[in-house]
Structures are given as C-alpha cells and as structure tokens.
Amino acid sequence: MIHLLCCRINTSVPALLLPHTSPESAISTFRSISAVRHFKSLVQRTCLRYSRNPRPSRSVFHFILAPALLTVSGRMFCKVAFCEADVNNNILTTQTEDTPEFNWYLLWEFVKPELIALIGAVVFAFGAAILNIQIPLMLGDLVNVVARYLREQAGNYIHEIRVPALKLLGLYGLQGLLTSSYIILLSRVGERVAANMRKTLFSSLLRQDVAFFDANKTGQLVNRLTADIQEFKSSFKLVISQGLRSVTQTLGCFVSLYLISPKLTGLTVVVLPCLVGGGALIGSLLRKLSRAAQEQVAKATGVADEALGNVRTVKAFAMEDRELQLYSHEVDKSCEMNETLGNGIAVFQGLSNIALNCIVLGTIFAGGTLISSNEMSPGDLMSFLVASQTVQRSLASISILFGQVVRGMSSGARVFEYLVLQPTIPVSVGGRIPYHSLIGRVDFMNVSFSYPTRPGHQILKKLNLTLPPCKTVAIVGESGGGKSTVASLLERFYDPNSGVVMLDGLDIRTLDLSWLRGQVIGFINQQQLKPSPLSVQEPVLFGSSIMENIRFGKPEASDAEVVNAAKQANAHGFVMSFPDGYNTVVGERGVTLSGGQKQRIAIARALIKNPSILVLDEATSALDAESERVVQEALDRATRGRTVLIIAHRLSTIQGADLICVMSNGRIVEAGTHVELLSKGGLYADLIRRQRAEEQT
C-alpha cells in the first residue's frame, strides 16, 4: 500500500510544474517537491524495516497511518490548490435576499416639515386621554351621591347631583372637541407625509439606472408607490392617535386605580407581565408573516400589470385563461398568507380579550369583598370598574394596533429601501460641451459589455467603432448580435464593463447625462412589450394628446415648434385630419394610432430638440411598405447634417448609409458601403439574400 502511494508521488510531482509558472512559484514548487521526496524516502525506509521484521498485529495501524501521514504532509509542505471563479456564471448559487429595515431617520425627515401640526395633534390627543382618566372619577362622585341619597333618604337630590353632573357633561363636551381637533390635525399630517413620500419615491425610481428596471417588475414598483405608502399612512395615523391615547389612558388609569384601591390594583398588575411576554412572542411571528404577505401581494400585482399592459399580445395568442391562471395562483398564495396573518392576529386579540375580561371579573369579585368589609365605597367601586374598563379598551386597542404597526413598519421599510437607493449612473453630474463647439464624433474603443442581469453572457467583445461627424453609420446583423446594445451604451443606459465610449474625444461618463440625453442625442426606438414570435415592435407614446407627446422631447417648446417638428416628420398631414388635430388623445401607449403614425410622432418628438446625434433603433421594422416609404422620407430629412446611428433590421432602408457595419457575436466582422459589402460576398451579402427570399415568400 505504501509502495503504491509513493509511486503516486513520483508520477504526480512533475504535474506541479506548469508551462506558465512564474519563477517565484517555480522555486516554491521545487521546495515542496523536495519535501515530499524527503518524506517519501522516510516512508520507504520505514517500509523496508518493517518488511524485515513484520508485525502482523500492527498491520491495520500501518494501513491507516500511512495515508494519514501522506495527507498531513501534503497539507504542510505543498501549496493548496484553489479553484478559479467561473467567469461564465455557470455556478448555481443561492442568493439570500436582505430584509429591508425601517429607517427612522428618513421618517423624521418627512415628519419634520409638519412638526408643529403633529405636536398640536399629540397635545390634543393627550388632553383627550387625560379627560378619559378624569371621567371615571367623576362617575364615582355621581354614584356616591346616588348611594348616599338611597341610604339616608335626606337632602335635596337634584341640588346635590347637579354639580357632579354638570362637571361630567362639561368633560364630555371638551373631550369631543379635543378628539375632533387631533383627528383633523393628524389627518393633515398623514396626508402630507404620504404625498411627500410618494413624490420622493417616484423621483428616486426615475433616477435609477435602466439595469434597475431590468431586475425589478413594474407592478412591484407601482405597488410600493400605492399600496405600501397607503398602508404606512394608515398605520402612522392610527398609531399616533389611538396609540398615544390608549397608552396615556392605560398609564393614567393605573395611577387612578392605585389611588382608589391599592389592593385591587395589585391584583390587576400581577398578570400584566404574562400578557406582555406573550404579546412580544406572537408579535415576532406576525411580523414575519406580514412581510411575506406584502411581498406576495406585490408579486400578484406584477403579474396583473404585465398581462393588462400587454393585453393585445395576450389576446392575439388566446392566452387569457393562462394569464388568469397565473394571476389566480399568485392571488391564492397571497390570500393564504393573509389568512394565516389574520388568524394570528385574531388569536392574539382573542387571548388578550379573554385575559382582560378575566381581570374585570376578578375586580368585581374582589371589590365586592372590600365593600362588604367597609374598605371601599360603592362610588369607588364604580370608579374602579369604569377605569378598569378604560384600561381594558385601551389595551384591546393597543393589541389591535399591534398588527397595524407590524404592517405599517413592513410597508415603510419597503418604501424606504428604494428611497435610499442610489443610482450607479448619476444623472446630473459632469461637464457639458458648448453647442457651438460640439462636433458630434462618437468613438467606441475596446468596449466589452454584459448586461447586469446576465453577467456571465458577454454581449460586446472589444468593440471598436467610430461614428464620423455628420455621417450615417448603420449596424446590421442577426438578432442577439449586440446591435441595440451599442445604442444603449451611447445613450448611457448602461456603462461598459471595459473600454470607453467617447463624444468629441471626451469620455461620456465625464459628461452631464441629462444634457447628453436631453439636448445632444435624439433617440427613436421600438419597444417590444412582450417577447413572442409574432409580437410587434412599436414606438412608445404616452396616453395624452399628440401635442403633449411631441412636446415631451422639449417641454418648453411652443406650439409653433411642435407643428414644425411634425411637418419635418411627415406627421402634420394625418394629425390635421383628426377632428381635434394636435389635441387628439392617442390612448394608452398610442393604441388609437397606426404603426406608421406612431413612428412619425416619435420622430417629431426626437427632432423638436434639434439633436446633434440621432439614434434610430429598428425605426421601420414593423411598418408596411407604404408606411415605411413615408417614414423613410421623414428619416432622410431628419438625418441631414447630423451624426446618425441606425440599428437596422430591414436592410433595404440603409443602403445609402455612409458606412455599414455587420455585427456578429458582439464584434464587427465586416464594414464598408453597400456596394463594397455586396462585392465581398460575406455575411452582409448572405443577409441580403436571405431577406429577399423571405420577402418573396
């Protein structure tokens, strides 16, 4: 056995020397080899000695010891081998999702502008709670008057009861006034805080990178803007109003109870630690259930948003039942989680009410005993009972609010998670090139890129491309080759993993992004709302008027500028054919317009800001022949005097480009004019032949 292991060392040692090993590593490796060979000679001598004097009784010990010694020596004298990272992202890893935490500092920032109104609401709520503490005492005085009259049958009953009755009536009126005041102020604070949170969250979402929206569903983001903030607002108002009042009443009434009867109060307080401990235990479980239930609601909302947003595609494939099944599955899971949460809250409230009612029953029994021994008056017992009932209602309210607090903090944590999220690509940081100095030359230098959601799949590989000033460069190739990615990097929707994108010799990462997108680059793209074999790519319009859609490219533009941009885009004619002209509402995503009409409005939207660089991403891919002709005329007019990048699917539309680049697998494999590429007979010529064959069939 040892002999075989020693032979294995001889055959394994040379494998340690690799052709690319550095001198330092080689020296260390030779030292390790010498140590191993030295150990091998020791083992061989030991083996020879024991072969001359065999000891069968220790054969098992030798069989176990030899491999163990080899293992230990290998770890002591040899280097440890480490596995390199899988750059292709093929390792299956389990990602743990961090639970968002409630940010008290951010809450303070939202509450601070409404601090005066909030303090007023707290003062009024505190005053109402104090009055609720005084009312049981006044009721006790009233009962004492009644009991004394019934016992003694002397004096003027109306005269004696008038004063405590009027005091009690005054307390009731003042209590109603204070209650109305704090509810009004608290409603104002809650609505304003919620409105500011919505605006701030929406602003934070708009500032995020495109990669953020690649990784998060729109429905879940909208759910945080609506349902989560609404839940947090409701919890905030309830906790401040009912929570403050209930806590104040509980503490104040306990003081009153002690002053009335320390013995009864002591019996009441004995069971409170048990209630608090049980509530804390159940509360931790309810908090986890609430967070999971809210996440599931957001997931169901995302499914519904995706189906309704792409309803035409759903109907085109008759997939209504499938979408309903998917949504029903998510809703059923949400329903099950919320039912479990509701059951937990119900158990908590039920146990609380049982315990509190038992306290009241014990109070009546013990109070009757004290009255029978003349240690307590009937009025005191009445005051004690009413005060204990106030404590009971307050604690029951606190138990109800506990579930609301759990929901509110979970919702607030989900909102604050995105409020503090910082984009990796800042929007308004960097310099600007003066308009009269802007040339419009774009250079992609050794650019490599992988989408953040697919880090192991490289889209662009050491791409080098130049867009000369005032020239038209077209990029063609098969789907998935990286054509649209080039346009996305120019718009700086993403930053390259390596390499640089230059504008007039300046890295675009050093330029003001809002200026780059808002004034320099005009972007006309198609959006495929739901990938499928028959889905159509169309430009994205907003559900407002044609005037507002065109003005979206330049918000300060006048009506005359809008009309002029529409004329340049060949859109003025069909717009004026509508009864409402430029005030025609196009419907959600421009659903009332044809594909060619949408495209021309999108072109007008890009031209209204007079950009120096124009990016056309599949601008005519979804149009019929007549619409393509009209749109192409508008594009030919729009590209004059500008640096133009065209991402083309229909090769017939880019034959007049100054430079045509053919992309394949993230690289440019051919470049030249239409005639030059045809004469080469390469990939471009093959694409032309295939597309013509498809058009003929």
C-alpha positions in Angstrom: 0.0 0.0 0.0 2.7 2.4 1.0 4.7 1.5 -2.1 1.8 2.3 -4.3 1.3 5.7 -2.6 5.0 6.5 -3.0 4.8 5.6 -6.7 1.8 8.0 -7.0 4.0 10.8 -5.6 6.6 10.2 -8.3 4.0 10.4 -11.0 2.2 13.4 -9.6 5.1 15.7 -8.8 6.0 16.6 -12.4 2.4 17.8 -12.9 3.0 20.6 -10.5 5.3 22.4 -13.0 3.1 24.2 -15.5 4.5 25.9 -18.6 3.3 29.4 -17.5 4.5 29.1 -13.9 6.4 32.2 -12.7 10.0 31.9 -11.3 8.8 32.6 -7.7 6.2 29.9 -8.0 8.7 27.5 -9.5 11.1 27.9 -6.6 8.3 27.4 -4.1 7.1 24.4 -6.0 10.6 22.8 -6.1 10.8 23.3 -2.3 7.5 21.5 -1.9 8.7 18.7 -4.2 11.9 18.2 -2.2 9.9 18.0 1.0 7.6 15.4 -0.5 10.5 13.3 -1.9 12.2 13.5 1.5 9.1 12.2 3.2 8.9 9.5 0.5 12.4 8.2 1.4 11.5 8.1 5.1 8.4 6.1 4.3 10.3 3.7 2.1 13.0 3.1 4.8 10.3 2.5 7.3 8.5 0.1 5.0 11.8 -1.8 4.4 12.5 -2.1 8.1 9.0 -3.4 8.8 9.2 -5.8 5.9 12.3 -7.4 7.5 10.6 -7.6 10.9 6.9 -8.0 10.2 4.4 -7.4 13.0 1.0 -8.7 11.9 -0.7 -7.3 14.9 0.1 -3.7 13.7 -0.8 -4.2 10.0 -4.1 -2.4 10.4 -2.4 0.5 12.2 0.2 0.8 9.3 -2.6 0.7 6.8 -4.4 3.6 8.4 -1.3 5.6 9.4 0.4 5.8 6.0 -2.4 7.5 4.1 -3.0 9.9 7.1 0.7 10.9 7.2 0.7 11.5 3.4 -2.4 13.7 3.7 -1.0 15.7 6.6 2.4 16.1 4.9 0.8 17.2 1.7 -1.1 20.0 3.5 2.0 21.0 5.4 4.6 21.0 2.7 2.6 21.6 -0.5 0.6 24.5 -1.7 -3.2 24.4 -1.5 -5.0 24.4 -4.9 -7.8 26.9 -5.3 -10.5 26.9 -7.9 -10.8 30.0 -10.1 -14.2 31.8 -10.4 -16.5 30.6 -13.1 -16.5 33.7 -15.4 -19.3 32.2 -17.4 -21.6 32.4 -14.4 -22.4 28.7 -14.6 -22.2 28.1 -10.9 -25.6 27.6 -9.2 -25.6 29.9 -6.2 -28.3 30.6 -3.7 -28.8 34.3 -3.2 -30.2 35.5 0.1 -32.5 38.4 -0.1 -31.8 41.1 2.6 -34.9 42.1 4.5 -35.4 45.9 4.3 -35.1 47.7 7.6 -37.3 50.6 8.8 -35.4 53.9 8.6 -36.3 56.2 11.4 -34.1 59.0 10.2 -35.9 59.1 6.9 -39.3 59.1 8.7 -38.1 62.1 10.7 -37.1 63.9 7.5 -40.7 63.6 6.2 -42.3 64.4 9.5 -40.1 67.5 10.3 -42.0 69.9 8.0 -45.3 69.0 9.7 -43.8 69.0 13.2 -46.0 71.9 14.5 -49.2 70.3 13.4 -48.0 66.9 14.7 -47.2 68.4 18.1 -50.6 70.0 18.2 -52.3 66.7 17.4 -50.3 65.0 20.1 -51.2 67.6 22.7 -54.9 67.4 21.8 -54.8 63.6 21.9 -53.0 63.7 25.2 -55.6 66.1 26.6 -58.5 63.8 25.4 -56.7 60.9 27.2 -56.4 62.9 30.4 -60.1 63.7 30.3 -60.8 60.0 29.8 -58.9 59.4 33.1 -61.0 62.0 34.9 -64.3 60.8 33.7 -64.3 57.6 35.9 -63.6 59.6 39.0 -66.5 62.0 38.3 -68.7 59.0 37.7 -67.7 57.7 41.1 -68.7 61.0 42.7 -72.0 60.8 40.9 -72.7 57.2 42.2 -71.7 58.2 45.7 -74.4 61.0 45.7 -77.0 58.4 44.4 -75.9 55.8 47.0 -76.0 58.3 49.9 -79.5 59.5 48.9 -80.8 56.0 48.7 -79.2 55.1 52.0 -80.1 58.2 54.0 -83.2 59.5 52.1 -82.2 63.0 53.2 -81.2 66.2 51.4 -82.1 67.7 48.1 -81.2 65.1 45.4 -81.4 67.5 42.5 -79.2 70.0 44.2 -76.6 67.5 45.2 -76.3 65.8 41.9 -76.3 68.9 39.8 -72.7 69.9 40.3 -71.0 66.5 39.5 -73.5 66.0 36.6 -72.6 69.4 35.1 -68.9 68.7 35.5 -69.2 65.4 33.8 -71.2 66.9 31.0 -68.5 69.6 30.5 -65.8 66.9 30.4 -67.8 65.0 27.7 -68.1 68.2 25.6 -64.4 69.1 26.0 -63.4 65.5 25.2 -65.4 65.6 21.9 -63.7 68.9 21.0 -60.2 67.7 21.7 -60.9 64.4 19.8 -62.1 66.3 16.7 -59.1 68.6 16.8 -56.4 66.0 17.0 -58.1 63.9 14.3 -58.2 66.9 11.9 -54.5 67.8 12.5 -53.4 64.2 12.3 -55.2 63.7 9.0 -53.5 66.7 7.6 -50.1 65.5 8.8 -50.6 61.9 7.5 -51.8 63.0 4.0 -48.9 65.5 3.6 -46.3 63.0 4.7 -47.7 60.3 2.4 -47.8 62.8 -0.5 -44.2 63.8 0.1 -43.2 60.1 0.3 -44.9 59.3 -3.0 -43.2 62.2 -4.8 -39.8 61.4 -3.3 -40.1 57.7 -4.1 -41.2 58.4 -7.6 -38.3 60.7 -8.0 -35.9 58.1 -6.7 -37.3 55.5 -9.1 -36.9 57.8 -12.1 -33.3 58.4 -11.2 -32.4 54.7 -11.1 -30.5 53.0 -13.9 -32.1 51.0 -16.7 -30.4 48.0 -15.1 -32.6 48.5 -12.0 -35.8 48.2 -14.1 -34.4 45.2 -15.9 -34.2 43.4 -12.5 -37.5 44.7 -11.0 -41.0 44.3 -12.3 -43.0 47.4 -12.9 -46.0 46.1 -11.0 -43.9 45.6 -7.8 -42.6 49.2 -8.1 -46.1 50.6 -8.6 -47.3 48.6 -5.6 -44.7 50.3 -3.4 -45.9 53.7 -4.7 -49.5 53.0 -4.0 -50.4 50.1 -1.6 -47.3 50.3 0.6 -47.5 54.0 1.2 -51.2 53.8 1.8 -50.7 51.1 4.4 -47.9 53.1 6.0 -50.1 56.3 6.1 -53.0 54.4 7.8 -50.7 52.9 10.4 -49.0 56.2 11.1 -52.3 58.0 11.8 -53.7 55.2 13.9 -50.6 54.7 16.0 -50.2 58.5 16.7 -53.9 58.9 17.5 -55.2 55.8 19.1 -51.8 54.5 20.2 -51.0 57.7 22.1 -54.4 58.0 23.6 -54.5 54.3 24.6 -51.1 54.3 26.2 -51.8 57.6 28.1 -55.2 56.3 29.3 -53.7 53.0 30.4 -50.9 54.7 32.5 -53.2 57.4 33.9 -56.0 54.9 34.8 -53.5 52.7 36.5 -52.5 55.7 38.7 -56.2 56.3 39.4 -56.8 52.7 40.2 -53.9 52.7 42.7 -55.2 55.8 44.4 -58.7 54.3 44.7 -57.6 50.8 45.9 -54.0 49.6 46.0 -55.1 46.1 46.8 -57.3 45.7 43.7 -54.6 47.4 41.6 -52.0 45.0 42.8 -54.2 42.0 41.8 -54.7 43.6 38.3 -51.0 44.2 37.8 -49.9 40.7 38.6 -51.0 39.2 35.2 -49.6 42.1 33.0 -46.0 40.6 32.6 -47.5 37.4 31.3 -49.6 39.4 28.8 -46.6 41.5 27.6 -44.4 38.4 27.2 -47.0 36.5 25.2 -47.7 39.6 23.0 -44.0 40.0 22.2 -43.6 36.3 21.2 -46.7 36.3 19.0 -45.7 39.7 17.6 -42.4 38.5 16.2 -44.2 35.7 14.3 -46.8 38.1 13.0 -44.1 40.5 11.7 -42.6 37.8 9.5 -46.0 36.7 8.2 -46.9 40.3 7.4 -43.7 40.9 5.4 -44.1 37.7 3.4 -47.8 38.5 2.7 -46.9 42.0 1.4 -44.2 40.6 -0.9 -46.7 38.1 -2.3 -49.3 40.9 -3.0 -46.6 42.8 -4.9 -45.9 39.7 -6.9 -49.5 39.3 -7.8 -49.7 42.9 -8.8 -46.8 42.5 -11.1 -48.5 39.6 -12.9 -51.6 41.6 -13.4 -49.7 44.7 -14.6 -47.8 42.7 -17.2 -50.9 41.0 -18.5 -53.0 44.2 -18.7 -50.1 46.2 -20.2 -49.7 43.6 -23.0 -53.3 42.8 -23.4 -53.1 42.8 -27.2 -50.4 40.1 -27.2 -52.4 38.1 -24.7 -55.5 38.2 -26.9 -53.5 37.6 -30.1 -52.4 34.2 -28.6 -55.7 33.5 -26.9 -53.8 33.3 -23.6 -56.5 34.9 -21.4 -57.0 31.6 -19.5 -53.3 31.1 -18.9 -52.8 34.7 -17.6 -55.9 34.2 -15.4 -54.4 31.0 -14.1 -51.1 32.7 -13.3 -52.8 35.6 -11.6 -55.2 33.3 -9.7 -52.2 31.3 -8.5 -50.4 34.3 -7.1 -53.6 35.8 -5.6 -54.4 32.4 -3.9 -51.0 32.4 -2.4 -51.5 36.0 -1.2 -54.9 35.1 0.2 -53.5 32.1 2.0 -50.7 34.2 3.6 -53.0 37.0 4.6 -55.5 34.5 6.1 -52.7 33.0 8.1 -51.7 36.5 9.2 -55.3 37.3 10.1 -55.6 34.1 12.1 -52.5 35.0 14.0 -53.8 38.5 14.8 -57.2 37.0 15.7 -55.6 34.6 18.2 -53.6 37.4 19.7 -56.6 39.6 20.1 -58.8 36.8 21.4 -56.3 35.8 24.1 -55.9 39.5 25.0 -59.7 39.9 25.4 -60.1 36.8 27.5 -57.3 37.9 29.8 -58.7 41.4 30.2 -62.3 40.2 30.8 -61.0 37.8 33.5 -59.3 40.8 35.1 -62.6 42.6 35.2 -64.4 39.6 36.7 -61.8 39.3 39.3 -62.1 43.0 40.1 -65.8 42.8 40.7 -65.4 39.8 43.0 -62.6 41.4 45.0 -64.3 44.8 45.1 -67.5 43.3 46.5 -65.4 41.7 49.2 -63.8 45.1 50.1 -67.2 46.8 50.1 -68.6 44.2 52.5 -65.7 44.9 54.9 -66.2 48.7 54.6 -62.8 49.2 52.9 -64.3 50.7 49.8 -67.4 52.8 48.9 -69.8 52.0 46.1 -68.7 55.1 44.2 -65.1 53.9 44.5 -66.0 50.5 43.1 -67.9 52.2 40.2 -64.9 54.4 39.5 -62.6 51.4 39.7 -64.8 49.4 37.3 -65.1 52.2 34.8 -61.3 52.9 35.0 -60.6 49.2 34.6 -62.9 49.1 31.6 -61.0 52.1 30.2 -57.8 50.2 30.7 -59.3 47.2 29.0 -60.4 49.1 26.0 -57.1 50.8 25.8 -55.2 47.5 26.0 -57.5 46.0 23.4 -56.9 48.9 21.1 -53.2 48.5 21.6 -53.5 44.8 20.7 -55.4 45.8 17.6 -52.9 48.4 16.7 -50.0 46.0 17.2 -51.0 44.2 13.9 -51.3 47.6 12.2 -47.9 48.6 13.5 -46.4 45.4 12.1 -48.0 46.1 8.7 -47.0 49.8 8.7 -43.4 49.2 9.6 -43.1 46.5 6.9 -44.6 48.8 4.3 -42.4 51.7 5.4 -39.3 49.5 5.3 -40.2 48.5 1.7 -40.7 52.2 0.7 -37.5 53.4 2.5 -35.5 50.7 0.8 -35.9 52.4 -2.6 -35.8 55.9 -1.1 -32.1 55.4 -0.1 -31.1 53.5 -3.2 -28.5 55.5 -5.2 -28.1 55.0 -8.9 -24.8 53.8 -10.2 -25.0 56.3 -13.1 -25.6 59.8 -11.8 -27.9 61.9 -14.0 -26.9 65.5 -13.4 -23.1 65.2 -12.7 -20.4 66.1 -15.2 -19.5 68.7 -17.8 -21.1 70.0 -21.0 -19.7 70.8 -24.4 -20.7 74.2 -25.7 -23.2 73.9 -28.5 -21.0 75.9 -31.0 -18.1 73.5 -30.2 -20.0 70.3 -30.5 -18.8 68.3 -33.5 -20.7 65.0 -33.0 -17.9 62.4 -33.4 -18.6 59.2 -31.4 -15.9 56.5 -30.7 -16.4 53.1 -29.2 -12.9 52.0 -28.1 -12.4 48.4 -27.0 -15.8 48.2 -25.5 -16.9 45.0 -23.8 -20.3 44.7 -22.1 -22.5 42.2 -20.3 -26.0 43.1 -19.0 -26.1 43.3 -15.2 -28.9 40.7 -15.1 -26.7 38.3 -17.2 -23.1 38.9 -16.1 -21.8 35.7 -17.5 -23.1 36.3 -21.0 -20.9 38.8 -22.9 -22.8 40.8 -25.5 -20.0 43.1 -26.8 -16.4 41.9 -27.1 -13.7 44.5 -27.6 -15.9 46.6 -29.9 -14.2 49.4 -31.9 -16.5 51.7 -33.9 -16.3 55.3 -35.0 -19.3 57.5 -36.0 -17.8 60.3 -38.1 -19.4 63.8 -37.7 -22.5 64.4 -39.9 -22.3 60.9 -41.4 -24.7 58.0 -41.2 -23.5 54.7 -39.8 -25.7 51.6 -40.0 -25.3 48.5 -37.9 -26.8 45.3 -39.2 -26.7 41.7 -38.2 -28.7 38.8 -36.8 -30.8 39.2 -33.7 -28.8 38.9 -30.5 -25.6 40.1 -32.0 -25.4 43.3 -29.9 -26.8 46.0 -32.3 -29.3 47.6 -29.9 -26.7 47.3 -27.1 -24.5 49.7 -29.0 -27.3 52.3 -29.0 -28.0 51.7 -25.3 -24.3 52.4 -24.4 -24.3 55.6 -26.5 -27.4 56.8 -24.5 -25.6 55.6 -21.4 -28.4 53.4 -20.2 -25.5 51.2 -19.1 -21.8 51.7 -18.7 -19.4 49.2 -20.4 -17.6 46.6 -18.4 -14.3 47.7 -20.1 -13.4 50.2 -22.7 -14.8 53.7 -23.2 -17.4 55.5 -25.3 -16.2 58.9 -26.4 -18.0 62.0 -27.6 -15.7 64.5 -29.3 -12.8 62.9 -27.5 -14.4 63.0 -24.1 -15.5 60.0 -22.1 -19.3 60.2 -21.9 -19.0 59.2 -18.2 -17.5 62.6 -17.5 -20.4 64.4 -19.2 -23.7 65.7 -17.8 -26.1 62.8 -18.5 -29.2 65.0 -18.5 -27.6 67.3 -21.0 -26.4 64.4 -23.2 -29.8 62.8 -23.4 -31.9 66.0 -23.3 -30.1 68.1 -25.9 -27.4 66.1 -27.8 -28.9 62.7 -28.6 -32.3 62.1 -30.3 -33.4 58.6 -29.7 -36.1 56.9 -31.8 -36.6 53.3 -30.8 -39.0 50.5 -30.9 -40.2 48.7 -27.8 -41.3 45.1 -27.8 -43.7 45.0 -24.9 -43.8 41.2 -24.6 -41.4 39.0 -26.4 -43.1 36.4 -28.6 -42.7 35.1 -32.2 -45.5 37.3 -33.6 -45.2 40.3 -31.3 -44.7 43.7 -33.0 -42.2 46.4 -32.0 -43.6 49.9 -31.9 -42.5 53.2 -30.5 -43.8 54.1 -27.0 -46.3 57.0 -26.7 -48.0 58.4 -23.7 -51.7 58.4 -23.2 -52.1 62.1 -23.7 -52.6 64.4 -26.7 -50.4 64.4 -29.8 -49.2 67.9 -28.9 -48.0 66.7 -25.5 -46.4 63.6 -26.9 -44.3 65.7 -29.3 -43.6 68.3 -26.7 -42.2 65.6 -24.5 -38.9 65.9 -26.3 -38.7 69.6 -25.4 -41.1 70.6 -22.6 -40.6 74.4 -23.1 -41.3 74.2 -26.9 -44.0 76.5 -28.3 -47.0 75.2 -30.3 -45.3 76.5 -33.5 -42.2 74.4 -32.7 -44.3 71.4 -32.2 -46.1 71.9 -35.6 -42.7 72.5 -37.3 -41.3 69.2 -35.9 -44.4 67.4 -37.0 -44.0 68.7 -40.6 -40.4 67.5 -40.6 -41.6 64.1 -39.6 -44.3 63.9 -42.2 -46.9 63.8 -39.4 -48.7 67.2 -39.9 -51.0 65.9 -42.6 -52.6 63.0 -40.7 -52.7 64.9 -37.5 -54.7 67.7 -39.0 -57.1 65.1 -40.5 -58.3 64.3 -36.9 -61.2 66.3 -35.6 -59.2 67.6 -32.6 -56.0 68.0 -34.5 -53.0 68.2 -32.2 -55.3 67.9 -29.2 -56.3 64.3 -30.1 -55.7 61.9 -27.3 -53.8 58.9 -28.6 -54.8 56.5 -25.8 -52.6 54.3 -23.7 -49.3 53.7 -25.5 -50.8 55.3 -28.6 -53.3 52.5 -29.1 -55.6 54.6 -31.4 -52.8 55.3 -33.9 -51.3 53.0 -36.6 -47.7 51.9 -36.5 -46.6 54.4 -39.1 -48.4 57.3 -37.3 -46.8 56.4 -34.0 -43.4 56.3 -35.7 -43.8 59.7 -37.2 -44.9 61.2 -33.9 -41.8 59.6 -32.3 -39.6 61.1 -35.0 -41.1 64.5 -34.4 -40.6 64.1 -30.6 -36.9 63.5 -31.3 -36.5 66.3 -33.8 -38.1 69.0 -31.7 -35.0 69.3 -29.6 -32.7 69.6 -32.7 -30.2 67.0 -31.6 -26.7 66.8 -33.0 -26.7 62.9 -32.9 -29.7 60.8 -34.0 -30.1 57.2 -33.0 -32.6 55.1 -34.9 -33.2 51.7 -33.4 -35.3 49.5 -35.7 -37.1 52.6 -36.8 -39.1 50.9 -39.7 -39.1 47.3 -38.7 -42.8 47.0 -38.1 -44.2 49.0 -40.9 -45.9 48.1 -44.1 -44.5 49.2 -47.5 -46.4 52.5 -47.8 -45.9 53.5 -44.1 -42.2 52.6 -44.5 -41.9 54.9 -47.5 -43.5 57.8 -45.7 -41.4 57.3 -42.6 -38.2 56.8 -44.6 -38.8 60.1 -46.3 -39.1 61.7 -42.8 -35.9 60.0 -41.6 -34.0 61.0 -44.7 -35.0 64.6 -44.0 -34.2 64.3 -40.3 -30.7 62.8 -40.7 -29.3 65.7 -42.9 -26.5 67.5 -41.1 -26.4 65.1 -38.1 -24.3 62.2 -36.9 -26.6 59.2 -37.3 -26.5 55.7 -35.9 -29.0 53.3 -37.5 -29.8 49.9 -36.0 -31.5 48.2 -39.0 -33.5 45.1 -39.5 -34.7 45.9 -43.0 -31.5 46.2 -45.0 -33.3 48.0 -47.8 -33.5 51.1 -45.6 -29.8 51.5 -45.0 -28.3 51.1 -48.5 -27.5 54.8 -48.7 -25.6 54.9 -45.4 -22.0 56.2 -45.5 -20.8 53.1 -43.5 -22.5 49.8 -42.9 -21.1 47.6 -40.1 -22.1 44.0 -39.8 -22.1 42.6 -36.3 -21.9 39.0 -35.2 -21.3 37.7 -31.7 -20.5 41.1 -30.2 -17.9 42.0 -32.8 -17.9 43.9 -36.2 -17.0 41.3 -38.8 -17.5 43.5 -41.9 -17.6 47.2 -42.7 -18.0 49.2 -45.8 -20.6 50.7 -48.1 -23.5 48.7 -49.5 -21.7 48.1 -52.8 -18.4 47.2 -51.2 -20.0 44.6 -48.9 -22.0 43.0 -51.7 -18.9 42.6 -53.7 -17.2 40.8 -50.8 -19.9 38.2 -50.8 -19.6 37.8 -47.0 -22.1 37.9 -44.2 -23.8 41.1 -45.4 -24.4 39.6 -48.8 -25.8 36.5 -47.2 -28.2 38.6 -45.1 -29.4 40.4 -48.2 -30.1 37.2 -50.0 -32.0 35.7 -47.1 -34.1 38.8 -46.5 -35.0 39.0 -50.2 -36.0 35.3 -50.1 -38.2 35.9 -47.1 -39.9 38.9 -48.8 -40.6 36.8 -51.9 -42.2 34.0 -49.9 
